[in-house]
């Protein structure tokens, strides 16, 4: 399996620890952002293969962060569109897709 560089945008520290632990255990590199604004800053400064985006976060929620990420991507000619997966317990799947996410995973 290819080693991926993953941005995990999640405000819950327990979920941050568990998710990053399991992803790193299978060989991936994980950066963590505690809110949507921090995720946007990290995304603008580095290339990621995948973004796992919580929907409900402080400062900037996941929906708004993804919209900003997709806008930023349109300014880059040589960068491939990054896969963004919504992580949520409550958000509407269609709302996530409409915001520009590629997939949706329900958190337990």
Helices and strands as residue ranges (DSSP letters): E 5-9, H 13-25, E 29-33, H 36-45, E 50-54, H 62-73, E 83-88, H 93-99, E 103-106
